[in-house]
Amino acid sequence: MASEITEQYLKVIFNLTEDGGSAKTSDIAQVLGIAPSSVTEMLQKLSDKGYVNYEPYRGVTLRHKGRKLGCKMARKHRLLERFLQDYMGLEGPSSHKEACRMEHALSDEAEHGLCKMMHHPTECPHGKHIPRCERRITCDKCAENTVPLSDLSEGESATVSHLASRSRQELCRMLSMGFVPGSKVTVEKKLPMGGPIIVSITGTTVAIARDIGDILHVMKAG
């Protein structure tokens, strides 16, 4: 598994070379806020590991596995910026810095759920294109590949995918309760007569209204 520093470098190089060409050591250093000599040392390590093509004074380009990881990190970063601005109210440098911290911890599973929850955005707040995920299915098919939590039986477990709602208030409330994409959830009890659904999530037992269970989508285990 690549380290955070490797992911950060590959994301920066991807951003700088997204439209073609090579990235200069000085440009990478400026983005990262470190000395060019430190960048040169790291680029040599990334070259040895097969992530980049690097020649001193000629710049650096990404090799296949470096571009794949750099693209994935850029996707996560831009999705997080979109989420932080549209749903959390963070803008500008604040959303960028927070996304930089969060992108390394965001699992691929949670990334897919976040994308679904935001209805597959195509651009980050700065107007940059959000790269497609690696799944070989359309966004419409991706959105269909889940079931409402209310469809689960008592004792059944699943993974939180997304909330099929455009209400920011509703989304924020469910996220604060722990229903974050990628989280494991188990239905403990479904009260009769359209009553609430008792579920356990992240070690906590909570009751949610049946209408929320109808729009909270999950991916069944297995």
C-alpha positions as CSV (number, residue, x, y, z in Angstrom):
1,M,0.0,0.0,0.0
2,A,1.3,3.4,-1.0
3,S,2.2,5.9,1.8
4,E,0.4,9.2,2.2
5,I,3.4,11.1,0.9
6,T,3.5,8.9,-2.2
7,E,-0.2,9.5,-2.8
8,Q,0.2,13.3,-2.3
9,Y,3.1,13.5,-4.8
10,L,1.3,11.4,-7.4
11,K,-1.9,13.5,-7.1
12,V,0.1,16.7,-7.5
13,I,2.0,15.4,-10.6
14,F,-1.4,14.2,-12.0
15,N,-2.9,17.7,-11.6
16,L,0.1,19.3,-13.2
17,T,0.2,16.9,-16.2
18,E,-3.5,16.3,-16.6
19,D,-3.6,18.2,-19.9
20,G,-0.3,16.7,-21.2
21,G,3.4,17.4,-20.9
22,S,5.6,16.9,-17.9
23,A,5.8,18.5,-14.4
24,K,8.7,20.6,-13.4
25,T,10.5,20.0,-10.1
26,S,10.0,23.7,-9.2
27,D,6.3,23.5,-9.8
28,I,5.9,20.5,-7.6
29,A,7.9,22.1,-4.9
30,Q,5.7,25.2,-5.1
31,V,2.5,23.3,-4.8
32,L,3.8,21.2,-1.8
33,G,5.6,24.2,-0.2
34,I,8.9,22.4,0.2
35,A,12.4,22.8,-1.1
36,P,13.2,21.6,-4.7
37,S,16.0,19.4,-3.4
38,S,13.5,17.4,-1.3
39,V,11.3,17.0,-4.4
40,T,14.2,15.7,-6.4
41,E,15.0,13.1,-3.8
42,M,11.4,11.9,-3.7
43,L,11.0,11.8,-7.5
44,Q,14.1,9.5,-7.6
45,K,12.4,7.2,-5.1
46,L,9.1,7.2,-7.1
47,S,11.1,6.4,-10.3
48,D,12.8,3.5,-8.6
49,K,9.3,2.1,-7.6
50,G,8.0,2.4,-11.1
51,Y,5.5,5.2,-10.5
52,V,7.1,7.9,-12.6
53,N,9.5,8.6,-15.5
54,Y,12.1,11.1,-14.1
55,E,15.1,12.7,-15.7
56,P,16.9,15.6,-14.0
57,Y,16.2,18.9,-15.7
58,R,13.7,17.3,-18.0
59,G,10.7,17.1,-15.7
60,V,8.6,14.1,-14.6
61,T,5.7,12.1,-16.1
62,L,3.5,9.4,-14.7
63,R,3.9,5.8,-15.6
64,H,0.8,3.6,-15.8
65,K,0.5,2.7,-12.1
66,G,1.5,6.2,-11.0
67,R,-1.2,7.7,-13.2
68,K,-3.8,5.2,-11.9
69,L,-3.1,6.1,-8.3
70,G,-2.7,9.8,-9.0
71,C,-6.0,9.9,-10.8
72,K,-7.7,8.1,-8.0
73,M,-6.4,10.5,-5.4
74,A,-7.4,13.5,-7.5
75,R,-10.9,12.1,-7.8
76,K,-11.2,11.6,-4.1
77,H,-9.9,15.1,-3.4
78,R,-12.3,16.8,-5.9
79,L,-15.3,14.8,-4.6
80,L,-14.4,15.8,-1.0
81,E,-14.1,19.4,-2.0
82,R,-17.5,19.2,-3.6
83,F,-19.0,17.6,-0.5
84,L,-17.3,20.0,2.0
85,Q,-18.5,23.1,0.1
86,D,-22.0,21.9,-0.9
87,Y,-22.9,20.0,2.3
88,M,-20.6,21.3,5.0
89,G,-20.4,25.0,4.0
90,L,-16.6,25.1,3.7
91,E,-15.2,27.1,0.8
92,G,-11.9,28.1,-0.7
93,P,-8.7,27.2,1.2
94,S,-10.6,25.6,4.0
95,S,-12.2,23.0,1.9
96,H,-9.0,22.3,0.0
97,K,-7.0,21.8,3.2
98,E,-9.6,19.6,4.8
99,A,-9.9,17.5,1.6
100,C,-6.1,17.0,1.6
101,R,-6.4,15.6,5.1
102,M,-9.4,13.4,4.4
103,E,-8.5,11.9,1.0
104,H,-5.9,9.5,2.3
105,A,-8.4,8.0,4.8
106,L,-11.3,7.7,2.4
107,S,-11.8,4.1,1.3
108,D,-12.8,3.2,-2.2
109,E,-16.1,1.9,-0.9
110,A,-16.8,5.2,0.9
111,E,-15.7,7.2,-2.2
112,H,-18.3,5.4,-4.3
113,G,-21.0,6.0,-1.7
114,L,-20.1,9.7,-1.5
115,C,-20.3,10.0,-5.2
116,K,-23.8,8.4,-5.3
117,M,-25.0,10.6,-2.4
118,M,-24.0,13.7,-4.3
119,H,-25.7,12.3,-7.5
120,H,-22.4,11.8,-9.4
121,P,-21.0,15.4,-9.7
122,T,-18.8,16.0,-12.7
123,E,-16.8,19.1,-11.5
124,C,-15.1,20.2,-8.3
125,P,-15.9,23.7,-6.9
126,H,-12.9,25.1,-8.9
127,G,-14.3,23.8,-12.2
128,K,-11.9,20.9,-12.6
129,H,-13.3,17.7,-14.0
130,I,-13.8,14.9,-11.5
131,P,-12.3,11.7,-13.1
132,R,-14.6,8.7,-13.4
133,C,-14.3,5.9,-11.0
134,E,-12.7,2.6,-12.0
135,R,-16.0,0.7,-12.1
136,R,-16.9,-0.5,-15.6
137,I,-20.5,0.5,-15.2
138,T,-22.5,3.6,-15.9
139,C,-23.5,6.0,-13.2
140,D,-27.1,5.0,-13.6
141,K,-26.3,1.4,-13.1
142,C,-24.1,2.3,-10.1
143,A,-27.0,4.1,-8.5
144,E,-29.3,1.1,-9.0
145,N,-26.9,-1.4,-7.4
146,T,-28.2,-0.9,-3.9
147,V,-31.4,-1.5,-1.8
148,P,-33.2,0.7,0.8
149,L,-32.3,-0.1,4.4
150,S,-36.0,-0.8,5.0
151,D,-35.8,-3.8,2.7
152,L,-33.4,-5.6,5.0
153,S,-34.7,-8.2,7.4
154,E,-34.0,-8.2,11.1
155,G,-30.5,-9.4,11.8
156,E,-29.3,-8.6,8.3
157,S,-26.2,-6.5,7.8
158,A,-25.1,-4.2,4.9
159,T,-22.8,-1.3,4.0
160,V,-24.1,2.2,3.9
161,S,-24.1,3.4,0.2
162,H,-25.8,6.8,0.0
163,L,-28.9,8.7,1.0
164,A,-31.2,9.2,-2.0
165,S,-32.2,12.7,-1.1
166,R,-31.3,16.2,-2.2
167,S,-32.0,17.7,1.2
168,R,-28.8,19.1,2.7
169,Q,-30.4,19.2,6.1
170,E,-31.4,15.5,5.9
171,L,-28.0,14.4,4.6
172,C,-26.2,16.3,7.3
173,R,-28.4,14.9,10.1
174,M,-27.8,11.3,8.9
175,L,-24.1,11.8,8.5
176,S,-23.9,13.2,12.1
177,M,-25.7,10.0,13.3
178,G,-22.9,7.9,11.7
179,F,-24.5,6.9,8.4
180,V,-21.4,7.7,6.5
181,P,-20.8,5.9,3.1
182,G,-18.8,2.7,3.8
183,S,-20.0,2.2,7.3
184,K,-21.4,-1.2,8.4
185,V,-25.0,-1.3,9.6
186,T,-27.2,-4.1,11.0
187,V,-31.0,-4.1,11.4
188,E,-31.7,-5.1,15.0
189,K,-35.5,-4.7,14.9
190,K,-38.3,-3.4,12.7
191,L,-41.2,-2.2,14.8
192,P,-44.7,-3.1,13.4
193,M,-47.3,-0.7,12.0
194,G,-44.8,1.3,10.1
195,G,-42.8,2.1,13.2
196,P,-39.1,3.0,13.3
197,I,-36.2,0.7,12.4
198,I,-33.7,-0.1,15.2
199,V,-30.2,-0.4,13.8
200,S,-26.7,-0.6,15.1
201,I,-23.9,1.4,13.4
202,T,-20.4,2.1,14.5
203,G,-21.1,0.5,17.9
204,T,-24.2,2.6,18.6
205,T,-27.9,1.6,18.5
206,V,-30.2,4.2,16.9
207,A,-33.8,4.3,15.8
208,I,-34.6,5.8,12.4
209,A,-38.0,6.6,10.9
210,R,-39.3,4.2,8.3
211,D,-39.3,7.0,5.6
212,I,-35.6,7.5,6.2
213,G,-35.1,3.8,5.9
214,D,-36.7,4.0,2.5
215,I,-34.2,6.5,1.1
216,L,-31.1,5.3,3.0
217,H,-29.5,3.0,0.4
218,V,-27.2,0.1,1.4
219,M,-25.1,-2.6,-0.3
220,K,-26.0,-6.0,1.0
221,A,-23.1,-8.1,2.3
222,G,-21.9,-10.7,-0.1
